């Protein structure tokens, strides 16, 4: 099983619908992230969390919200989806407490969201 | 602000060819530099890193040298394989390598043909 698991892997929805993307990890890492990947734009950070009580906005947080339900779970919500939120979304984790390399992120396999 | 610029792709090579993917950066201070790789259908994974000037990161036959004088971190491999086909992302962070401060380039797709 993957260390960082995202669900769903693919989702097609309509404008105005509420969508939740879920991420769970078995790595025991304290930090978790949500990124968005668009062709020609690379990866952009949406939100990140250092622990359950610490949530921070990234570069492009407008239109998104997150919830850190537990150390191992970090979900991303689109309250009212719009077509320009069509993208590939990645969850990632990092370790600041153990022997993890500084700067190393561990990514899930991605959730492809299409908003019609 | 800090930024990373990568050469546009796709880069198309025959197996055993020499690979260079260019990356230049703009940053205040002394950033840490990274190459991440994304294989088809997968998330990104760290390929190599360098944390100070003249450091050389290496992994799986890939190398990149941190060149402060030219603000570059070009990725090279002497002989590519079909299995190297992927998208490669250059990234920078602050000197401590803080993951919340990673800035990614736009990615360069590499296609290797037999």
Interface residues (C-beta under 8 A of the other chain):
Chain A: X4 X31 X33 X40 X41 X42 X43 X44 X45 X48 X50 X56 X90 X92 X94 X96 X101 X102 X103 X104 X105 X106 X107 X108 X109 X110
Chain B: X32 X34 X36 X41 X42 X43 X44 X45 X46 X49 X51 X89 X91 X93 X96 X97 X98 X99 X100 X102 X104 X105 X106 X107
